[in-house]
Amino acid sequence: MGIEIERKFLVNGTAWQARVTRQIRMAQAYLNDLQMVESGALRSSVRVRIEDDRAFLNIKSAQRGAARQEFEYEIPCSDARDLLKLCVGGVVEKTRHWVEHDGFRWEIDEFGGDNAGLIVAEIELPSEDTAFDLPEWAGVEVTQHLRYYNLALAEYPFRQWTEQERSGPQIGAVDAC
């Protein structure tokens, strides 16, 4: 079992683009829906992801916050394509860009399809209290805001958000999606 400690931030501007060291296109969807997780009927999300010519099945615990249990297993691409047909909600399309900043690797997800226009940066940390410097392009933290989680984006994509939702979260607010 692995513990993922991850924080999410909205991205400001394009300065990060000049620092990209690698990128990959992804398509992912979920075998369960957000309502089942939010109601407590399920205590995890189950995701299928295709990354270029590789595919993965991923299970993450449903607790809110930066630290969650995570399990990931490589599966045949043909199985992943079949599983995508069984998923609820839409397929989340994105290009993941890797950027190094101050000794940490940031993953910047530039969404496409129904989530086009949304760009979120994530940093994985060795512990919840690890200090790090925010790059100039990292904006408001959205770790506690469920609407920015891919499971939520599969069901309620950015394209459907109101102007108020698109303007970003209010400081200190936590949304339920």
Backbone as JSON Lines, residues from 0, in Angstrom:
{"i":0,"aa":"M","n":[0.85,-1.19,0.0],"ca":[0.0,0.0,0.0],"c":[0.88,1.24,0.0]}
{"i":1,"aa":"G","n":[0.5,2.21,-0.78],"ca":[1.2,3.47,-0.8],"c":[0.31,4.58,-0.27]}
{"i":2,"aa":"I","n":[0.93,5.56,0.3],"ca":[0.21,6.77,0.72],"c":[0.63,7.88,-0.21]}
{"i":3,"aa":"E","n":[-0.35,8.49,-0.85],"ca":[-0.09,9.63,-1.73],"c":[-0.35,10.9,-0.93]}
{"i":4,"aa":"I","n":[0.63,11.77,-0.89],"ca":[0.47,13.07,-0.26],"c":[0.62,14.1,-1.36]}
{"i":5,"aa":"E","n":[-0.48,14.7,-1.73],"ca":[-0.52,15.54,-2.92],"c":[-1.31,16.81,-2.62]}
{"i":6,"aa":"R","n":[-0.78,17.91,-3.1],"ca":[-1.5,19.19,-2.99],"c":[-1.73,19.73,-4.38]}
{"i":7,"aa":"K","n":[-2.89,20.37,-4.57],"ca":[-3.3,20.87,-5.89],"c":[-3.45,22.39,-5.86]}
{"i":8,"aa":"F","n":[-3.06,23.01,-6.99],"ca":[-3.14,24.46,-7.14],"c":[-3.64,24.79,-8.54]}
{"i":9,"aa":"L","n":[-4.41,25.86,-8.64],"ca":[-4.73,26.37,-9.97],"c":[-3.46,26.97,-10.55]}
{"i":10,"aa":"V","n":[-3.39,27.03,-11.87],"ca":[-2.2,27.56,-12.54],"c":[-2.5,28.93,-13.1]}
{"i":11,"aa":"N","n":[-1.59,29.86,-12.86],"ca":[-1.68,31.22,-13.4],"c":[-0.69,31.39,-14.53]}
{"i":12,"aa":"G","n":[-1.14,31.9,-15.64],"ca":[-0.24,32.25,-16.73],"c":[0.37,31.06,-17.45]}
{"i":13,"aa":"T","n":[1.43,31.36,-18.2],"ca":[2.06,30.33,-19.04],"c":[3.56,30.17,-18.76]}
{"i":14,"aa":"A","n":[4.09,30.82,-17.73],"ca":[5.53,30.76,-17.45],"c":[6.02,29.34,-17.23]}
{"i":15,"aa":"W","n":[5.17,28.45,-16.75],"ca":[5.53,27.06,-16.51],"c":[5.89,26.32,-17.8]}
{"i":16,"aa":"Q","n":[5.31,26.73,-18.91],"ca":[5.47,26.0,-20.16],"c":[6.94,25.91,-20.61]}
{"i":17,"aa":"A","n":[7.71,26.94,-20.35],"ca":[9.12,26.95,-20.75],"c":[9.96,25.98,-19.93]}
{"i":18,"aa":"R","n":[9.41,25.48,-18.82],"ca":[10.17,24.6,-17.92],"c":[9.73,23.14,-18.0]}
{"i":19,"aa":"V","n":[8.87,22.81,-18.95],"ca":[8.38,21.43,-19.09],"c":[9.53,20.51,-19.51]}
{"i":20,"aa":"T","n":[9.7,19.4,-18.77],"ca":[10.75,18.43,-19.08],"c":[10.2,17.18,-19.78]}
{"i":21,"aa":"R","n":[8.91,16.96,-19.64],"ca":[8.27,15.77,-20.23],"c":[6.78,16.0,-20.25]}
{"i":22,"aa":"Q","n":[6.09,15.35,-21.2],"ca":[4.63,15.42,-21.21],"c":[4.06,14.14,-21.79]}
{"i":23,"aa":"I","n":[2.81,13.86,-21.41],"ca":[2.13,12.65,-21.88],"c":[0.63,12.92,-21.93]}
{"i":24,"aa":"R","n":[-0.03,12.35,-22.92],"ca":[-1.49,12.48,-23.04],"c":[-2.14,11.34,-22.27]}
{"i":25,"aa":"M","n":[-3.25,11.66,-21.61],"ca":[-3.96,10.67,-20.8],"c":[-5.45,10.73,-21.07]}
{"i":26,"aa":"A","n":[-6.09,9.58,-20.95],"ca":[-7.55,9.47,-20.95],"c":[-7.91,8.58,-19.78]}
{"i":27,"aa":"Q","n":[-8.82,9.04,-18.95],"ca":[-9.18,8.26,-17.77],"c":[-10.65,8.41,-17.46]}
{"i":28,"aa":"A","n":[-11.19,7.38,-16.79],"ca":[-12.59,7.4,-16.37],"c":[-12.7,6.53,-15.12]}
{"i":29,"aa":"Y","n":[-13.89,6.56,-14.52],"ca":[-14.09,5.94,-13.22],"c":[-15.18,4.87,-13.26]}
{"i":30,"aa":"L","n":[-14.95,3.8,-12.5],"ca":[-15.92,2.71,-12.41],"c":[-16.98,2.97,-11.36]}
{"i":31,"aa":"N","n":[-16.8,4.01,-10.56],"ca":[-17.81,4.41,-9.58],"c":[-18.02,5.91,-9.7]}
{"i":32,"aa":"D","n":[-19.12,6.38,-9.11],"ca":[-19.43,7.8,-9.23],"c":[-19.15,8.55,-7.94]}
{"i":33,"aa":"L","n":[-19.09,9.85,-8.07],"ca":[-18.79,10.72,-6.94],"c":[-19.82,10.59,-5.83]}
{"i":34,"aa":"Q","n":[-21.09,10.47,-6.18],"ca":[-22.15,10.38,-5.17],"c":[-21.94,9.18,-4.25]}
{"i":35,"aa":"M","n":[-21.53,8.04,-4.8],"ca":[-21.29,6.85,-3.98],"c":[-20.14,7.08,-3.0]}
{"i":36,"aa":"V","n":[-19.14,7.8,-3.44],"ca":[-18.0,8.1,-2.57],"c":[-18.4,9.13,-1.53]}
{"i":37,"aa":"E","n":[-19.08,10.18,-1.96],"ca":[-19.48,11.25,-1.04],"c":[-20.48,10.76,0.01]}
{"i":38,"aa":"S","n":[-21.35,9.84,-0.35],"ca":[-22.35,9.33,0.59],"c":[-21.74,8.35,1.6]}
{"i":39,"aa":"G","n":[-20.54,7.87,1.32],"ca":[-19.91,6.9,2.19],"c":[-20.23,5.46,1.8]}
{"i":40,"aa":"A","n":[-21.07,5.27,0.78],"ca":[-21.4,3.92,0.33],"c":[-20.15,3.21,-0.2]}
{"i":41,"aa":"L","n":[-19.23,3.96,-0.79],"ca":[-17.93,3.44,-1.21],"c":[-16.85,4.27,-0.54]}
{"i":42,"aa":"R","n":[-15.77,3.64,-0.18],"ca":[-14.7,4.37,0.49],"c":[-13.48,4.56,-0.38]}
{"i":43,"aa":"S","n":[-13.69,4.41,-1.7],"ca":[-12.57,4.6,-2.63],"c":[-13.11,4.93,-4.01]}
{"i":44,"aa":"S","n":[-12.24,5.51,-4.82],"ca":[-12.55,5.69,-6.24],"c":[-11.72,4.67,-7.02]}
{"i":45,"aa":"V","n":[-12.29,4.19,-8.13],"ca":[-11.61,3.21,-8.97],"c":[-11.52,3.8,-10.37]}
{"i":46,"aa":"R","n":[-10.27,3.98,-10.83],"ca":[-10.01,4.67,-12.09],"c":[-9.31,3.75,-13.08]}
{"i":47,"aa":"V","n":[-9.65,3.95,-14.35],"ca":[-8.94,3.31,-15.46],"c":[-8.27,4.45,-16.23]}
{"i":48,"aa":"R","n":[-6.97,4.29,-16.52],"ca":[-6.25,5.34,-17.23],"c":[-5.41,4.73,-18.34]}
{"i":49,"aa":"I","n":[-5.45,5.38,-19.5],"ca":[-4.56,5.02,-20.6],"c":[-3.59,6.18,-20.8]}
{"i":50,"aa":"E","n":[-2.29,5.86,-20.76],"ca":[-1.22,6.83,-20.97],"c":[-0.42,6.37,-22.18]}
{"i":51,"aa":"D","n":[-0.64,6.99,-23.31],"ca":[0.03,6.56,-24.54],"c":[-0.21,5.07,-24.76]}
{"i":52,"aa":"D","n":[0.84,4.23,-24.66],"ca":[0.67,2.8,-24.93],"c":[0.66,1.95,-23.67]}
{"i":53,"aa":"R","n":[0.39,2.56,-22.52],"ca":[0.31,1.84,-21.25],"c":[-1.03,2.14,-20.59]}
{"i":54,"aa":"A","n":[-1.49,1.22,-19.74],"ca":[-2.77,1.41,-19.06],"c":[-2.66,0.96,-17.6]}
{"i":55,"aa":"F","n":[-3.5,1.58,-16.75],"ca":[-3.43,1.33,-15.32],"c":[-4.82,1.3,-14.7]}
{"i":56,"aa":"L","n":[-4.95,0.49,-13.68],"ca":[-6.11,0.49,-12.81],"c":[-5.64,1.09,-11.5]}
{"i":57,"aa":"N","n":[-6.37,2.07,-10.99],"ca":[-5.94,2.82,-9.81],"c":[-7.09,2.87,-8.81]}
{"i":58,"aa":"I","n":[-6.76,2.68,-7.54],"ca":[-7.74,2.76,-6.46],"c":[-7.19,3.74,-5.44]}
{"i":59,"aa":"K","n":[-8.02,4.76,-5.11],"ca":[-7.61,5.75,-4.1],"c":[-8.67,5.81,-3.01]}
{"i":60,"aa":"S","n":[-8.2,5.9,-1.76],"ca":[-9.13,6.06,-0.64],"c":[-9.83,7.41,-0.75]}
{"i":61,"aa":"A","n":[-11.0,7.49,-0.15],"ca":[-11.88,8.64,-0.36],"c":[-11.73,9.75,0.66]}
{"i":62,"aa":"Q","n":[-10.8,9.68,1.57],"ca":[-10.72,10.77,2.55],"c":[-10.32,12.08,1.89]}
{"i":63,"aa":"R","n":[-10.82,13.16,2.43],"ca":[-10.52,14.49,1.91],"c":[-9.17,14.94,2.45]}
{"i":64,"aa":"G","n":[-8.47,15.7,1.64],"ca":[-7.2,16.26,2.09],"c":[-6.04,15.8,1.24]}
{"i":65,"aa":"A","n":[-4.85,16.1,1.72],"ca":[-3.64,15.87,0.93],"c":[-3.18,14.42,0.94]}
{"i":66,"aa":"A","n":[-3.48,13.66,2.0],"ca":[-2.96,12.29,2.12],"c":[-4.07,11.27,1.92]}
{"i":67,"aa":"R","n":[-3.81,10.32,1.0],"ca":[-4.77,9.25,0.73],"c":[-4.01,7.97,0.39]}
{"i":68,"aa":"Q","n":[-4.65,6.84,0.68],"ca":[-4.07,5.57,0.24],"c":[-4.23,5.47,-1.26]}
{"i":69,"aa":"E","n":[-3.23,4.88,-1.92],"ca":[-3.29,4.73,-3.37],"c":[-2.67,3.4,-3.78]}
{"i":70,"aa":"F","n":[-3.37,2.7,-4.67],"ca":[-2.91,1.44,-5.24],"c":[-3.0,1.58,-6.74]}
{"i":71,"aa":"E","n":[-1.96,1.17,-7.47],"ca":[-1.99,1.28,-8.93],"c":[-1.36,0.04,-9.54]}
{"i":72,"aa":"Y","n":[-2.03,-0.48,-10.58],"ca":[-1.6,-1.71,-11.23],"c":[-1.65,-1.53,-12.73]}
{"i":73,"aa":"E","n":[-0.57,-1.93,-13.4],"ca":[-0.58,-1.88,-14.86],"c":[-1.46,-3.01,-15.38]}
{"i":74,"aa":"I","n":[-2.25,-2.71,-16.41],"ca":[-3.14,-3.68,-17.04],"c":[-2.97,-3.59,-18.56]}
{"i":75,"aa":"P","n":[-3.38,-4.61,-19.3],"ca":[-3.29,-4.54,-20.76],"c":[-4.16,-3.4,-21.31]}
{"i":76,"aa":"C","n":[-3.67,-2.73,-22.34],"ca":[-4.43,-1.63,-22.95],"c":[-5.79,-2.1,-23.47]}
{"i":77,"aa":"S","n":[-5.87,-3.31,-23.98],"ca":[-7.15,-3.81,-24.47],"c":[-8.15,-3.93,-23.33]}
{"i":78,"aa":"D","n":[-7.71,-4.34,-22.14],"ca":[-8.59,-4.4,-20.97],"c":[-9.02,-2.99,-20.58]}
{"i":79,"aa":"A","n":[-8.1,-2.05,-20.62],"ca":[-8.42,-0.67,-20.25],"c":[-9.47,-0.09,-21.2]}
{"i":80,"aa":"R","n":[-9.33,-0.34,-22.49],"ca":[-10.33,0.17,-23.45],"c":[-11.7,-0.44,-23.17]}
{"i":81,"aa":"D","n":[-11.74,-1.72,-22.83],"ca":[-13.02,-2.36,-22.49],"c":[-13.58,-1.79,-21.19]}
{"i":82,"aa":"L","n":[-12.73,-1.56,-20.2],"ca":[-13.18,-1.0,-18.93],"c":[-13.7,0.42,-19.09]}
{"i":83,"aa":"L","n":[-13.09,1.21,-19.97],"ca":[-13.56,2.58,-20.2],"c":[-15.02,2.59,-20.64]}
{"i":84,"aa":"K","n":[-15.45,1.56,-21.35],"ca":[-16.85,1.46,-21.8],"c":[-17.8,1.2,-20.64]}
{"i":85,"aa":"L","n":[-17.29,0.71,-19.51],"ca":[-18.11,0.41,-18.34],"c":[-18.17,1.57,-17.34]}
{"i":86,"aa":"C","n":[-17.38,2.58,-17.57],"ca":[-17.25,3.67,-16.6],"c":[-18.46,4.58,-16.58]}
{"i":87,"aa":"V","n":[-18.65,5.23,-15.44],"ca":[-19.72,6.21,-15.28],"c":[-19.14,7.6,-15.54]}
{"i":88,"aa":"G","n":[-19.99,8.55,-15.91],"ca":[-19.5,9.89,-16.22],"c":[-18.73,9.88,-17.53]}
{"i":89,"aa":"G","n":[-18.06,10.96,-17.78],"ca":[-17.31,11.09,-19.02],"c":[-15.86,10.7,-18.86]}
{"i":90,"aa":"V","n":[-15.18,10.65,-19.98],"ca":[-13.74,10.4,-19.99],"c":[-13.03,11.73,-19.78]}
{"i":91,"aa":"V","n":[-12.1,11.75,-18.85],"ca":[-11.31,12.95,-18.58],"c":[-10.06,12.87,-19.46]}
{"i":92,"aa":"E","n":[-9.92,13.86,-20.34],"ca":[-8.76,13.94,-21.23],"c":[-7.85,15.04,-20.72]}
{"i":93,"aa":"K","n":[-6.54,14.74,-20.74],"ca":[-5.59,15.76,-20.3],"c":[-4.21,15.45,-20.82]}
{"i":94,"aa":"T","n":[-3.4,16.49,-20.85],"ca":[-1.97,16.33,-21.09],"c":[-1.28,16.67,-19.79]}
{"i":95,"aa":"R","n":[-0.48,15.74,-19.31],"ca":[0.28,15.97,-18.08],"c":[1.67,16.44,-18.47]}
{"i":96,"aa":"H","n":[2.07,17.54,-17.87],"ca":[3.39,18.13,-18.09],"c":[4.16,18.03,-16.77]}
{"i":97,"aa":"W","n":[5.44,17.66,-16.85],"ca":[6.28,17.62,-15.67],"c":[7.2,18.83,-15.67]}
{"i":98,"aa":"V","n":[7.24,19.51,-14.52],"ca":[8.07,20.7,-14.34],"c":[8.83,20.56,-13.03]}
{"i":99,"aa":"E","n":[10.13,20.79,-13.09],"ca":[10.96,20.79,-11.87],"c":[11.0,22.2,-11.31]}
{"i":100,"aa":"H","n":[10.81,22.29,-9.98],"ca":[10.91,23.6,-9.32],"c":[11.42,23.39,-7.9]}
{"i":101,"aa":"D","n":[12.53,24.01,-7.59],"ca":[13.09,24.03,-6.24],"c":[13.21,22.63,-5.63]}
{"i":102,"aa":"G","n":[13.66,21.68,-6.46],"ca":[13.9,20.33,-5.97],"c":[12.69,19.42,-5.96]}
{"i":103,"aa":"F","n":[11.57,19.89,-6.42],"ca":[10.35,19.08,-6.48],"c":[9.86,18.96,-7.92]}
{"i":104,"aa":"R","n":[9.23,17.83,-8.2],"ca":[8.6,17.65,-9.5],"c":[7.12,18.01,-9.37]}
{"i":105,"aa":"W","n":[6.69,18.93,-10.2],"ca":[5.29,19.33,-10.29],"c":[4.67,18.65,-11.5]}
{"i":106,"aa":"E","n":[3.44,18.2,-11.38],"ca":[2.68,17.65,-12.49],"c":[1.59,18.65,-12.82]}
{"i":107,"aa":"I","n":[1.62,19.16,-14.02],"ca":[0.63,20.15,-14.44],"c":[-0.29,19.49,-15.45]}
{"i":108,"aa":"D","n":[-1.56,19.41,-15.07],"ca":[-2.57,18.79,-15.93],"c":[-3.32,19.86,-16.7]}
{"i":109,"aa":"E","n":[-3.15,19.83,-18.0],"ca":[-3.84,20.74,-18.92],"c":[-4.97,19.91,-19.55]}
{"i":110,"aa":"F","n":[-6.19,20.22,-19.14],"ca":[-7.33,19.4,-19.51],"c":[-7.82,19.72,-20.91]}
{"i":111,"aa":"G","n":[-8.4,18.72,-21.55],"ca":[-9.0,18.86,-22.87],"c":[-10.44,18.41,-22.81]}
{"i":112,"aa":"G","n":[-11.05,18.27,-23.97],"ca":[-12.44,17.8,-24.05],"c":[-13.38,18.69,-23.26]}
{"i":113,"aa":"D","n":[-14.26,18.09,-22.48],"ca":[-15.25,18.84,-21.69],"c":[-14.64,19.64,-20.56]}
{"i":114,"aa":"N","n":[-13.35,19.42,-20.27],"ca":[-12.67,20.17,-19.21],"c":[-11.64,21.14,-19.76]}
{"i":115,"aa":"A","n":[-11.67,21.38,-21.08],"ca":[-10.72,22.3,-21.7],"c":[-10.79,23.67,-21.04]}
{"i":116,"aa":"G","n":[-9.63,24.24,-20.82],"ca":[-9.53,25.55,-20.18],"c":[-9.09,25.46,-18.73]}
{"i":117,"aa":"L","n":[-9.18,24.28,-18.15],"ca":[-8.77,24.09,-16.76],"c":[-7.33,23.57,-16.73]}
{"i":118,"aa":"I","n":[-6.49,24.19,-15.9],"ca":[-5.11,23.76,-15.72],"c":[-4.84,23.71,-14.21]}
{"i":119,"aa":"V","n":[-4.43,22.54,-13.74],"ca":[-4.19,22.32,-12.31],"c":[-2.79,21.76,-12.13]}
{"i":120,"aa":"A","n":[-2.07,22.27,-11.14],"ca":[-0.73,21.79,-10.81],"c":[-0.8,20.98,-9.52]}
{"i":121,"aa":"E","n":[-0.1,19.86,-9.5],"ca":[-0.04,19.0,-8.32],"c":[1.41,18.78,-7.93]}
{"i":122,"aa":"I","n":[1.63,18.71,-6.64],"ca":[2.94,18.38,-6.12],"c":[2.77,17.24,-5.13]}
{"i":123,"aa":"E","n":[3.57,16.17,-5.3],"ca":[3.57,15.06,-4.35],"c":[4.69,15.3,-3.36]}
{"i":124,"aa":"L","n":[4.36,15.1,-2.08],"ca":[5.3,15.4,-1.01],"c":[5.6,14.16,-0.18]}
{"i":125,"aa":"P","n":[6.77,14.1,0.43],"ca":[7.1,12.93,1.26],"c":[6.33,12.89,2.58]}
{"i":126,"aa":"S","n":[5.88,14.05,3.07],"ca":[5.07,14.1,4.29],"c":[4.16,15.32,4.21]}
{"i":127,"aa":"E","n":[3.11,15.32,5.01],"ca":[2.15,16.42,4.95],"c":[2.74,17.74,5.42]}
{"i":128,"aa":"D","n":[3.77,17.69,6.25],"ca":[4.36,18.93,6.76],"c":[5.62,19.36,6.0]}
{"i":129,"aa":"T","n":[5.88,18.76,4.85],"ca":[7.04,19.14,4.04],"c":[6.87,20.57,3.53]}
{"i":130,"aa":"A","n":[7.87,21.4,3.76],"ca":[7.85,22.78,3.28],"c":[8.32,22.8,1.83]}
{"i":131,"aa":"F","n":[7.72,23.68,1.04],"ca":[8.13,23.87,-0.35],"c":[7.8,25.29,-0.76]}
{"i":132,"aa":"D","n":[8.53,25.79,-1.75],"ca":[8.28,27.13,-2.27],"c":[7.33,27.02,-3.45]}
{"i":133,"aa":"L","n":[6.34,27.88,-3.47],"ca":[5.41,27.91,-4.6],"c":[6.05,28.63,-5.77]}
{"i":134,"aa":"P","n":[5.98,28.04,-6.95],"ca":[6.44,28.76,-8.13],"c":[5.51,29.92,-8.44]}
{"i":135,"aa":"E","n":[5.99,30.88,-9.21],"ca":[5.18,32.07,-9.5],"c":[3.89,31.73,-10.24]}
{"i":136,"aa":"W","n":[3.84,30.62,-10.93],"ca":[2.66,30.24,-11.7],"c":[1.64,29.43,-10.9]}
{"i":137,"aa":"A","n":[1.96,29.08,-9.66],"ca":[1.01,28.35,-8.81],"c":[0.09,29.35,-8.12]}
{"i":138,"aa":"G","n":[-1.19,29.19,-8.36],"ca":[-2.18,30.11,-7.81],"c":[-2.83,29.55,-6.55]}
{"i":139,"aa":"V","n":[-4.13,29.73,-6.47],"ca":[-4.92,29.34,-5.29],"c":[-4.85,27.82,-5.09]}
{"i":140,"aa":"E","n":[-4.65,27.41,-3.84],"ca":[-4.66,25.98,-3.54],"c":[-6.09,25.45,-3.58]}
{"i":141,"aa":"V","n":[-6.27,24.29,-4.23],"ca":[-7.6,23.68,-4.37],"c":[-7.63,22.24,-3.85]}
{"i":142,"aa":"T","n":[-6.66,21.88,-3.02],"ca":[-6.58,20.52,-2.49],"c":[-7.89,20.11,-1.81]}
{"i":143,"aa":"Q","n":[-8.5,21.01,-1.09],"ca":[-9.73,20.7,-0.33],"c":[-11.0,20.85,-1.16]}
{"i":144,"aa":"H","n":[-10.89,21.23,-2.4],"ca":[-12.06,21.49,-3.24],"c":[-12.31,20.3,-4.17]}
{"i":145,"aa":"L","n":[-13.33,19.54,-3.87],"ca":[-13.61,18.31,-4.6],"c":[-13.86,18.52,-6.08]}
{"i":146,"aa":"R","n":[-14.38,19.65,-6.47],"ca":[-14.71,19.86,-7.89],"c":[-13.48,19.76,-8.79]}
{"i":147,"aa":"Y","n":[-12.28,19.92,-8.21],"ca":[-11.04,19.85,-8.99],"c":[-10.47,18.43,-9.05]}
{"i":148,"aa":"Y","n":[-11.08,17.49,-8.35],"ca":[-10.64,16.1,-8.42],"c":[-11.16,15.5,-9.72]}
{"i":149,"aa":"N","n":[-10.36,14.65,-10.33],"ca":[-10.73,14.07,-11.62],"c":[-12.04,13.29,-11.57]}
{"i":150,"aa":"L","n":[-12.33,12.63,-10.45],"ca":[-13.6,11.92,-10.3],"c":[-14.76,12.89,-10.46]}
{"i":151,"aa":"A","n":[-14.65,14.07,-9.88],"ca":[-15.71,15.09,-10.01],"c":[-15.75,15.65,-11.42]}
{"i":152,"aa":"L","n":[-14.58,15.86,-12.04],"ca":[-14.53,16.4,-13.4],"c":[-15.13,15.44,-14.42]}
{"i":153,"aa":"A","n":[-15.1,14.14,-14.14],"ca":[-15.71,13.16,-15.04],"c":[-17.23,13.31,-15.06]}
{"i":154,"aa":"E","n":[-17.81,13.72,-13.93],"ca":[-19.27,13.84,-13.83],"c":[-19.78,15.27,-14.04]}
{"i":155,"aa":"Y","n":[-19.01,16.23,-13.59],"ca":[-19.4,17.63,-13.7],"c":[-18.22,18.4,-14.29]}
{"i":156,"aa":"P","n":[-18.06,18.3,-15.61],"ca":[-16.88,18.88,-16.26],"c":[-16.86,20.41,-16.22]}
{"i":157,"aa":"F","n":[-15.68,20.94,-16.36],"ca":[-15.42,22.38,-16.34],"c":[-16.33,23.13,-17.31]}
{"i":158,"aa":"R","n":[-16.63,22.54,-18.45],"ca":[-17.5,23.17,-19.45],"c":[-18.87,23.53,-18.87]}
{"i":159,"aa":"Q","n":[-19.33,22.78,-17.87],"ca":[-20.65,23.0,-17.28],"c":[-20.63,23.94,-16.08]}
{"i":160,"aa":"W","n":[-19.45,24.32,-15.62],"ca":[-19.36,25.18,-14.44],"c":[-19.93,26.56,-14.73]}
{"i":161,"aa":"T","n":[-20.48,27.18,-13.7],"ca":[-20.94,28.56,-13.82],"c":[-19.73,29.49,-13.83]}
{"i":162,"aa":"E","n":[-19.94,30.74,-14.2],"ca":[-18.85,31.72,-14.18],"c":[-18.27,31.85,-12.77]}
{"i":163,"aa":"Q","n":[-19.12,31.8,-11.76],"ca":[-18.64,31.91,-10.38],"c":[-17.75,30.71,-10.03]}
{"i":164,"aa":"E","n":[-18.16,29.51,-10.44],"ca":[-17.34,28.32,-10.17],"c":[-16.01,28.4,-10.91]}
{"i":165,"aa":"R","n":[-16.04,28.93,-12.13],"ca":[-14.81,29.04,-12.92],"c":[-13.85,30.09,-12.37]}
{"i":166,"aa":"S","n":[-14.36,31.05,-11.64],"ca":[-13.49,32.11,-11.12],"c":[-12.62,31.61,-9.97]}
{"i":167,"aa":"G","n":[-12.83,30.38,-9.55],"ca":[-11.99,29.79,-8.52],"c":[-12.65,29.83,-7.16]}
{"i":168,"aa":"P","n":[-12.12,29.07,-6.24],"ca":[-12.7,29.0,-4.89],"c":[-12.41,30.26,-4.1]}
{"i":169,"aa":"Q","n":[-13.27,30.54,-3.17],"ca":[-13.03,31.64,-2.25],"c":[-12.02,31.15,-1.21]}
{"i":170,"aa":"I","n":[-11.15,32.01,-0.79],"ca":[-10.11,31.64,0.18],"c":[-10.8,31.11,1.44]}
{"i":171,"aa":"G","n":[-10.36,29.92,1.88],"ca":[-10.9,29.32,3.09],"c":[-12.15,28.5,2.86]}
{"i":172,"aa":"A","n":[-12.77,28.59,1.7],"ca":[-14.0,27.83,1.44],"c":[-13.66,26.41,1.0]}
{"i":173,"aa":"V","n":[-14.55,25.5,1.29],"ca":[-14.42,24.11,0.86],"c":[-15.74,23.76,0.17]}
{"i":174,"aa":"D","n":[-15.66,23.22,-1.05],"ca":[-16.89,22.92,-1.75],"c":[-17.2,21.43,-1.72]}
{"i":175,"aa":"A","n":[-18.45,21.14,-2.0],"ca":[-18.89,19.75,-2.05],"c":[-19.11,19.31,-3.49]}
{"i":176,"aa":"C","n":[-18.79,20.17,-4.44],"ca":[-18.89,19.87,-5.86],"c":[-20.2,20.2,-6.42]}
